[in-house]
Amino acid sequence: VCITPIQEKVVQKFKSPPDELILYTHVIGSIYMLILSMVAGDFLPGVRFCIVSPGMLFAVCLFAVSGFYGASLRASLRNLHGSLTALLTTTLRKTSSVFL
């Protein structure tokens, strides 16, 4: 999760938990992508594909939920142990994934 300085100021000013920021960021991004997919004409074919193969809809929902929890855990790590620890942990995790 990349938190911009504006988002950081809002979190500090209103004392909101990081999960709330992540939730609203994902909701706004989802609405934005919904509008873009409708404009591009990709929304209805995607809906048809999910109707034909309902397992795909489950996979998409699982991907979205796991992305939210991953971002939430990273934000919690940053709040508990600082930005440097979160950055090093994320970098080590990504490096380990590349080598596996």
Phi and psi in degrees as GROMACS dihedral restraints (atoms count N, CA, C in turn):
[ dihedral_restraints ]
;  ai    aj    ak    al  type     phi  dphi    fc
    3     4     5     6     1  -101.8    20    10
    4     5     6     7     1   110.7    20    10
    6     7     8     9     1   -98.1    20    10
    7     8     9    10     1   120.3    20    10
    9    10    11    12     1   -77.1    20    10
   10    11    12    13     1   162.7    20    10
   12    13    14    15     1   -58.7    20    10
   13    14    15    16     1   -32.8    20    10
   15    16    17    18     1   -66.2    20    10
   16    17    18    19     1   -44.7    20    10
   18    19    20    21     1   -62.8    20    10
   19    20    21    22     1   -40.2    20    10
   21    22    23    24     1   -62.6    20    10
   22    23    24    25     1   -40.1    20    10
   24    25    26    27     1   -66.1    20    10
   25    26    27    28     1   -39.0    20    10
   27    28    29    30     1   -65.2    20    10
   28    29    30    31     1   -42.8    20    10
   30    31    32    33     1   -61.9    20    10
   31    32    33    34     1   -43.8    20    10
   33    34    35    36     1   -69.3    20    10
   34    35    36    37     1   -39.8    20    10
   36    37    38    39     1   -67.5    20    10
   37    38    39    40     1   -44.5    20    10
   39    40    41    42     1   -98.0    20    10
   40    41    42    43     1     1.1    20    10
   42    43    44    45     1    54.3    20    10
   43    44    45    46     1    38.9    20    10
   45    46    47    48     1   -85.8    20    10
   46    47    48    49     1   148.1    20    10
   48    49    50    51     1   -71.3    20    10
   49    50    51    52     1   154.0    20    10
   51    52    53    54     1   -61.9    20    10
   52    53    54    55     1   -29.9    20    10
   54    55    56    57     1   -61.9    20    10
   55    56    57    58     1   -35.8    20    10
   57    58    59    60     1   -65.7    20    10
   58    59    60    61     1   -42.8    20    10
   60    61    62    63     1   -62.3    20    10
   61    62    63    64     1   -44.3    20    10
   63    64    65    66     1   -65.0    20    10
   64    65    66    67     1   -42.8    20    10
   66    67    68    69     1   -59.6    20    10
   67    68    69    70     1   -50.2    20    10
   69    70    71    72     1   -66.5    20    10
   70    71    72    73     1   -35.5    20    10
   72    73    74    75     1   -63.9    20    10
   73    74    75    76     1   -42.9    20    10
   75    76    77    78     1   -69.2    20    10
   76    77    78    79     1   -38.0    20    10
   78    79    80    81     1   -64.9    20    10
   79    80    81    82     1   -45.7    20    10
   81    82    83    84     1   -63.9    20    10
   82    83    84    85     1   -41.3    20    10
   84    85    86    87     1   -63.7    20    10
   85    86    87    88     1   -37.4    20    10
   87    88    89    90     1   -66.9    20    10
   88    89    90    91     1   -41.8    20    10
   90    91    92    93     1   -64.0    20    10
   91    92    93    94     1   -42.3    20    10
   93    94    95    96     1   -60.4    20    10
   94    95    96    97     1   -45.8    20    10
   96    97    98    99     1   -68.4    20    10
   97    98    99   100     1   -33.9    20    10
   99   100   101   102     1   -62.1    20    10
  100   101   102   103     1   -46.3    20    10
  102   103   104   105     1   -63.6    20    10
  103   104   105   106     1   -44.3    20    10
  105   106   107   108     1   -62.9    20    10
  106   107   108   109     1   -40.8    20    10
  108   109   110   111     1   -68.1    20    10
  109   110   111   112     1   -32.8    20    10
  111   112   113   114     1   -68.7    20    10
  112   113   114   115     1   -42.2    20    10
  114   115   116   117     1   -65.7    20    10
  115   116   117   118     1   -39.6    20    10
  117   118   119   120     1   -76.7    20    10
  118   119   120   121     1   -13.0    20    10
  120   121   122   123     1    83.6    20    10
  121   122   123   124     1    17.8    20    10
  123   124   125   126     1   -98.4    20    10
  124   125   126   127     1    -5.7    20    10
  126   127   128   129     1   -71.2    20    10
  127   128   129   130     1   -51.6    20    10
  129   130   131   132     1   -64.2    20    10
  130   131   132   133     1   -42.4    20    10
  132   133   134   135     1   -60.3    20    10
  133   134   135   136     1   -35.3    20    10
  135   136   137   138     1   -66.4    20    10
  136   137   138   139     1   -40.6    20    10
  138   139   140   141     1   -64.8    20    10
  139   140   141   142     1   -43.4    20    10
  141   142   143   144     1   -60.5    20    10
  142   143   144   145     1   -41.6    20    10
  144   145   146   147     1   -63.5    20    10
  145   146   147   148     1   -40.1    20    10
  147   148   149   150     1   -68.8    20    10
  148   149   150   151     1   -30.6    20    10
  150   151   152   153     1   -69.6    20    10
  151   152   153   154     1   -41.3    20    10
  153   154   155   156     1   -68.2    20    10
  154   155   156   157     1   -40.4    20    10
  156   157   158   159     1  -123.9    20    10
  157   158   159   160     1    89.8    20    10
  159   160   161   162     1   -64.6    20    10
  160   161   162   163     1   -20.6    20    10
  162   163   164   165     1   -64.0    20    10
  163   164   165   166     1   -29.0    20    10
  165   166   167   168     1   -67.2    20    10
  166   167   168   169     1   -38.4    20    10
  168   169   170   171     1   -62.9    20    10
  169   170   171   172     1   -40.7    20    10
  171   172   173   174     1   -62.7    20    10
  172   173   174   175     1   -42.7    20    10
  174   175   176   177     1   -63.9    20    10
  175   176   177   178     1   -40.1    20    10
  177   178   179   180     1   -65.0    20    10
  178   179   180   181     1   -43.7    20    10
  180   181   182   183     1   -64.5    20    10
  181   182   183   184     1   -41.2    20    10
  183   184   185   186     1   -63.2    20    10
  184   185   186   187     1   -40.6    20    10
  186   187   188   189     1   -62.2    20    10
  187   188   189   190     1   -43.1    20    10
  189   190   191   192     1   -64.9    20    10
  190   191   192   193     1   -44.1    20    10
  192   193   194   195     1   -66.5    20    10
  193   194   195   196     1   -42.9    20    10
  195   196   197   198     1   -66.6    20    10
  196   197   198   199     1   -33.9    20    10
  198   199   200   201     1   -64.8    20    10
  199   200   201   202     1   -40.9    20    10
  201   202   203   204     1   -63.5    20    10
  202   203   204   205     1   -46.4    20    10
  204   205   206   207     1   -67.8    20    10
  205   206   207   208     1   -34.4    20    10
  207   208   209   210     1   -63.8    20    10
  208   209   210   211     1   -44.7    20    10
  210   211   212   213     1   -66.0    20    10
  211   212   213   214     1   -37.0    20    10
  213   214   215   216     1   -65.3    20    10
  214   215   216   217     1   -42.7    20    10
  216   217   218   219     1   -65.2    20    10
  217   218   219   220     1   -38.9    20    10
  219   220   221   222     1   -65.9    20    10
  220   221   222   223     1   -40.1    20    10
  222   223   224   225     1   -65.5    20    10
  223   224   225   226     1   -38.9    20    10
  225   226   227   228     1   -66.1    20    10
  226   227   228   229     1   -39.8    20    10
  228   229   230   231     1   -61.2    20    10
  229   230   231   232     1   -42.5    20    10
  231   232   233   234     1   -64.7    20    10
  232   233   234   235     1   -40.7    20    10
  234   235   236   237     1   -70.4    20    10
  235   236   237   238     1   -36.7    20    10
  237   238   239   240     1   -79.0    20    10
  238   239   240   241     1   -39.8    20    10
  240   241   242   243     1  -120.3    20    10
  241   242   243   244     1    -1.6    20    10
  243   244   245   246     1    97.4    20    10
  244   245   246   247     1   164.4    20    10
  246   247   248   249     1   -67.9    20    10
  247   248   249   250     1   -38.2    20    10
  249   250   251   252     1   -63.4    20    10
  250   251   252   253     1   -45.1    20    10
  252   253   254   255     1   -63.3    20    10
  253   254   255   256     1   -42.2    20    10
  255   256   257   258     1   -64.0    20    10
  256   257   258   259     1   -40.9    20    10
  258   259   260   261     1   -65.6    20    10
  259   260   261   262     1   -45.1    20    10
  261   262   263   264     1   -65.5    20    10
  262   263   264   265     1   -40.1    20    10
  264   265   266   267     1   -63.9    20    10
  265   266   267   268     1   -44.8    20    10
  267   268   269   270     1   -64.5    20    10
  268   269   270   271     1   -42.8    20    10
  270   271   272   273     1   -64.1    20    10
  271   272   273   274     1   -43.1    20    10
  273   274   275   276     1   -63.8    20    10
  274   275   276   277     1   -40.5    20    10
  276   277   278   279     1   -63.6    20    10
  277   278   279   280     1   -44.7    20    10
  279   280   281   282     1   -66.7    20    10
  280   281   282   283     1   -39.8    20    10
  282   283   284   285     1   -63.8    20    10
  283   284   285   286     1   -41.4    20    10
  285   286   287   288     1   -63.5    20    10
  286   287   288   289     1   -37.9    20    10
  288   289   290   291     1   -64.7    20    10
  289   290   291   292     1   -38.3    20    10
  291   292   293   294     1   -65.1    20    10
  292   293   294   295     1   -41.5    20    10
  294   295   296   297     1   -76.0    20    10
  295   296   297   298     1   -22.2    20    10
